Amino acid sequence: MNPLFDPADFRIPPGVTHLCAGGETAALHAHDQAVLRYLADKSNGMPGRAAQDAAVEAARTGIAALWGVSAGDIGFVSNVAEGVSIVAESLHWQDGDSICIAAHEYPSVVGPFALHRHPAIRLVQAHGTGPDQLAACVDSTTRIIAVSYVSYLTGERVDLPALRSIADRVGALLLVDFTQAAGYLPIDASIADFAFSACYKWMLGITGVAVACWNQARQPDWTPASAGWYSVAPGSRGYDITPPLRADAMRFTRGNPAHASVYVLNSALSYLSRFDPHAIQRHVQTLTVALLQELARRQIPVMTPVDPARHGASVCIASSRAQAIVDTLQQQGIYTWNGHGRIRVSFHGYNGMADVDRVAAALGAERF
């Protein structure tokens, strides 16, 4: 099977098998022109600022179309942790309140709650991401169920409809990080009260901007506890009364959006729009399934569920030698990702079956 995307569209060095989308994807060559457009607009006075504002709105519209929500539900933050922090700070917490998380959840999702001081928030940890495991951690004190749609650690995908039902039974919010899914899995962000995603992985953007989704239909009265010049409604002057906020999800964006990153994001969205999201999912999961089969044949144990309905675009292998193995593969021109005692192999549209064969053979030669 050939790549779905043309690898020549990306900054992939000759002879390299690029399998680290879960950490950083290869950059599109088209992003060069996106950055130059930003620099030209930045230098063009007020018309240039109008062009930057238009770029922000274009990105909101593009994300909304991919995520099944209205553009008004889409805002931007600098990273997922900032967005989660804004939500955490906005809620009126009471002594004894808790959140439900998986024990190995990503720190950006948990950190803002874990460090909340007045009052302290209890972190109730499920040892797994199955609905029954998470449901066992939910009770009348649960304010939020906070999850990644796809685990950064194992590549496992959670059952969001089941978690929505569990949250609704106790009146809890459902907060979802789509970082390890957005860009190759179809996303329905309307299932969450709040949703976020970094843009530098499968979405093909760069760091500096992350998507923040406020489900206004579910949480119409939500107001952040802090603001900046950008999140205040345009035209507000003076402080005799509390300044009104923007009416939509751009109230997440307290200062200037990261315009250069937004221009690159628009370039990425334009590229992704050429492909049916379902086709991207089918492509990458054909590759994950093939690699899982090859690893099983070679008796290499994996952390990732075999069923494609339960995983994303990554295959994860636990090993005490993870760093050494990733370093060896890098020297061979096979780019994978290390961290937390596991090797992560992640596919995107620029990969094909030859990449599966190459990495499987290289892993087969290693000692785990």
C-alpha positions in Angstrom: 0.0 0.0 0.0 1.4 3.4 -1.0 1.2 6.5 1.1 -2.0 8.5 1.0 -0.2 11.8 1.1 2.7 12.6 -1.2 5.8 12.3 1.0 7.5 14.9 -1.2 5.1 17.4 0.2 6.9 17.1 3.6 10.3 17.8 5.0 11.2 14.2 5.2 14.9 13.6 4.4 15.7 11.1 1.7 15.8 7.6 3.0 14.0 8.4 6.2 11.0 6.5 7.5 9.2 9.1 9.6 7.1 7.3 12.2 6.8 9.8 15.1 3.6 11.7 14.4 2.6 11.1 18.0 5.4 13.4 19.0 6.1 15.7 16.0 5.0 15.3 12.4 7.2 16.3 9.5 6.5 19.8 8.3 4.8 20.6 5.0 6.9 22.6 2.5 3.8 24.7 2.0 4.3 26.1 5.5 7.3 28.2 4.2 4.9 30.4 2.3 2.5 30.5 5.2 5.1 32.0 7.4 6.2 34.5 4.7 2.5 35.6 4.3 2.3 36.2 8.1 5.5 38.2 8.1 4.2 40.3 5.2 0.9 41.0 6.9 2.6 41.7 10.2 4.6 44.4 8.4 1.6 46.0 6.7 0.1 48.2 9.4 -3.7 48.1 10.0 -4.5 46.2 6.8 -2.0 43.6 7.9 -3.8 43.3 11.2 -7.1 42.8 9.4 -5.5 40.0 7.4 -4.3 38.4 10.6 -7.8 38.6 12.1 -9.2 37.0 8.9 -6.6 34.2 9.2 -7.9 33.5 12.8 -11.5 33.3 11.6 -10.5 31.0 8.7 -8.8 28.7 11.1 -11.8 28.6 13.4 -14.1 27.8 10.5 -11.8 25.0 9.3 -11.5 23.4 12.7 -15.3 23.7 13.3 -16.0 21.9 10.1 -13.6 19.0 11.1 -15.0 18.8 14.6 -18.7 19.0 13.9 -19.3 22.2 15.9 -20.0 25.9 15.0 -17.1 28.3 14.5 -18.4 30.2 17.6 -17.5 27.2 19.7 -13.8 27.3 18.6 -11.2 29.4 20.3 -7.4 29.3 20.6 -4.9 28.9 23.5 -1.2 28.5 23.4 -1.3 24.9 24.5 -3.7 22.3 26.0 -2.5 22.9 29.6 -3.4 26.6 29.3 -6.9 25.8 28.1 -7.5 23.2 30.8 -6.2 25.6 33.4 -8.7 28.2 32.3 -11.6 25.7 32.7 -10.2 24.6 36.1 -9.9 28.1 37.4 -13.4 29.0 36.2 -15.3 26.5 38.3 -16.7 27.1 41.8 -15.1 24.2 43.7 -16.2 23.0 47.1 -14.4 20.9 49.7 -14.5 17.3 48.7 -15.0 17.8 45.0 -13.2 15.4 42.7 -12.3 14.7 39.2 -12.1 11.3 37.5 -9.0 10.5 35.5 -7.1 7.5 34.2 -4.0 6.8 36.3 -1.8 7.3 33.3 -3.5 10.4 31.9 -1.4 13.1 30.2 -0.1 15.7 32.6 -1.6 18.6 30.6 -5.1 17.3 31.3 -4.4 16.6 35.0 -1.9 19.2 36.2 -4.2 22.2 36.4 -6.5 20.2 38.8 -3.7 18.5 40.7 -2.1 21.8 41.7 -5.4 23.6 42.5 -5.1 24.8 46.1 -8.2 26.5 47.4 -9.8 24.0 47.8 -7.6 21.0 46.9 -9.3 18.8 44.3 -9.3 15.1 44.8 -8.0 13.1 41.9 -9.8 9.8 41.7 -7.7 7.5 39.4 -9.0 4.6 37.3 -6.5 1.9 36.6 -7.5 1.7 32.9 -9.6 3.6 30.4 -12.6 1.2 30.0 -16.0 2.7 30.8 -16.5 0.3 33.7 -13.1 1.3 35.2 -13.8 5.0 34.9 -17.4 4.6 36.1 -16.2 3.0 39.3 -14.4 6.2 40.1 -17.4 8.5 39.6 -19.8 9.5 42.4 -21.8 12.5 43.6 -18.6 14.4 44.3 -17.3 14.1 40.7 -17.2 17.5 38.9 -15.3 16.5 35.8 -14.3 13.4 33.9 -11.1 14.4 32.1 -9.7 12.1 29.4 -7.6 11.9 26.3 -9.6 10.4 23.4 -6.5 8.4 22.5 -3.8 7.7 25.1 -0.3 9.2 24.5 1.1 6.3 26.5 -0.5 3.2 25.0 -2.4 4.4 21.9 -5.7 3.1 23.4 -8.9 4.9 22.3 -11.6 5.5 24.9 -15.4 5.1 24.5 -16.6 8.7 24.5 -20.3 8.0 24.2 -20.1 5.8 27.3 -18.2 8.4 29.2 -20.8 11.1 28.2 -23.5 8.9 29.7 -21.5 8.3 32.9 -20.9 12.1 33.3 -24.5 12.9 32.7 -25.7 10.5 35.4 -23.9 12.5 38.1 -24.0 15.9 36.5 -20.3 16.1 35.7 -18.5 17.8 32.9 -16.7 15.8 30.2 -13.4 17.4 29.2 -11.6 15.7 26.3 -8.1 16.2 24.9 -8.1 15.2 21.2 -4.4 15.8 20.7 -3.6 12.2 19.8 -6.6 11.9 17.5 -7.2 15.2 15.6 -5.9 15.1 12.1 -6.6 11.4 11.3 -9.7 10.4 13.2 -13.1 12.0 12.6 -13.9 14.2 15.6 -17.3 15.0 17.1 -16.4 17.6 19.7 -20.1 18.2 20.5 -19.9 15.2 22.8 -17.7 17.1 25.3 -18.4 20.1 27.4 -14.9 21.3 26.7 -12.4 19.9 24.3 -8.8 20.8 23.3 -6.1 19.7 21.0 -2.5 20.6 20.2 -1.9 21.3 16.5 1.7 20.1 15.9 1.0 16.4 15.6 -1.4 14.8 13.1 -3.0 18.2 12.4 0.3 19.1 10.7 0.7 22.5 12.4 3.4 23.8 14.7 3.6 24.6 18.4 2.3 27.9 19.7 -1.4 27.4 19.1 -3.9 24.8 20.4 -7.6 24.4 19.8 -10.0 25.2 22.6 -13.7 24.2 22.2 -16.4 25.5 24.4 -19.7 23.7 23.9 -22.1 26.6 24.3 -25.1 24.4 23.9 -24.2 22.3 26.9 -22.6 25.1 29.0 -24.2 28.4 27.9 -23.3 30.3 31.0 -19.6 29.5 31.2 -17.4 32.4 32.1 -13.6 32.2 32.6 -12.2 33.6 35.9 -9.6 35.7 34.1 -9.3 37.8 31.0 -7.0 39.9 28.8 -7.4 42.6 26.2 -8.3 40.1 23.5 -10.9 38.1 25.4 -12.7 41.3 26.5 -15.5 42.3 24.1 -14.2 44.7 21.4 -15.0 48.3 22.1 -15.0 47.9 25.9 -13.5 50.9 27.7 -13.1 51.8 31.3 -13.5 49.6 34.4 -16.5 51.2 36.3 -18.2 47.9 35.5 -16.8 44.5 34.9 -15.7 44.4 31.2 -17.9 42.2 29.1 -16.2 39.2 27.5 -16.4 38.1 23.9 -19.6 36.2 23.3 -17.9 33.1 21.8 -15.0 30.7 22.5 -12.4 33.4 21.7 -12.9 34.3 25.3 -10.3 31.6 25.9 -7.8 33.8 24.1 -6.7 36.3 26.6 -3.9 38.0 24.5 -3.0 38.0 20.9 -3.5 34.7 19.1 -0.2 33.2 18.0 -0.7 34.5 14.5 2.3 32.8 12.8 1.2 29.5 14.2 -2.4 30.2 13.0 -1.1 30.9 9.4 0.7 27.6 9.5 -2.4 25.9 10.8 -4.5 27.3 7.9 -1.9 25.8 5.6 -2.2 22.5 7.3 -6.0 22.6 7.3 -5.9 23.4 3.5 -3.8 20.3 2.9 -5.9 18.0 5.1 -9.1 19.2 3.4 -8.0 17.4 0.3 -8.6 14.1 2.0 -11.7 12.5 3.5 -11.0 12.1 7.3 -12.4 8.6 7.1 -9.9 7.8 4.3 -7.1 9.0 6.5 -8.3 6.9 9.4 -8.6 3.8 7.2 -5.1 4.4 5.8 -3.3 4.8 9.1 -5.2 2.0 10.8 -4.4 -0.4 7.9 -0.8 0.3 8.8 -1.3 0.0 12.6 -3.0 -3.4 12.2 -0.3 -4.6 9.8 2.4 -3.6 12.3 0.6 -5.2 15.2 0.4 -8.4 13.2 4.1 -8.3 12.4 5.0 -7.7 16.0 2.8 -10.6 17.1 4.5 -12.8 14.6 7.9 -11.8 16.0 6.6 -12.3 19.6 7.2 -8.7 20.5 4.5 -7.7 23.2 2.7 -4.5 22.7 0.7 -2.1 25.0 -1.8 -1.1 22.3 -5.1 -2.9 21.8 -5.2 -5.0 18.7 -8.7 -4.0 17.7 -8.6 -0.8 15.5 -11.8 0.3 17.1 -9.9 0.6 20.4 -6.7 2.3 19.2 -5.6 5.3 17.2 -2.6 5.7 14.9 0.1 4.6 17.2 1.6 1.2 18.3 3.4 1.3 21.6 5.9 -1.2 22.9 7.1 -1.3 26.5 10.8 -1.8 27.0 13.5 -1.0 29.6 15.7 -0.4 26.5 13.3 2.1 24.8 15.8 4.9 24.6 18.6 2.7 23.2 16.2 1.1 20.7 14.8 4.5 19.5 18.4 5.8 19.2 19.4 2.7 17.1 16.4 3.1 14.8 17.2 6.8 14.4 20.7 6.0 13.2 19.1 3.7 10.6 16.9 6.4 9.4 13.7 5.2 11.1 12.3 8.0 13.3 10.2 6.8 16.2 9.5 8.2 19.7 10.7 7.4 23.2 9.4 8.3 26.6 7.9 6.7 29.7 9.6 3.3 29.1 8.0 2.6 25.8 8.7 2.9 22.0 5.9 4.6 20.1 5.5 4.1 16.4 2.9 6.5 14.9 1.6 6.6 11.3 0.2 9.4 9.2 -0.9 9.7 5.6 2.7 10.1 4.3 3.5 6.5 5.4 2.9 3.3 3.5 3.3 -0.4 3.9 7.0 -0.3 3.1 7.4 1.7 6.3 5.7 -1.0 8.3 8.0 -3.6 6.8 11.1 -1.6 7.5 10.3 -0.8 11.2 9.1 -4.3 11.9 12.3 -5.8 10.6 14.4 -3.3 12.6 12.4 -4.0 15.8 12.7 -7.7 15.2 16.5 -7.4 15.4 16.3 -5.7 18.8 16.4 -7.1 22.3 13.5 -5.9 24.5 
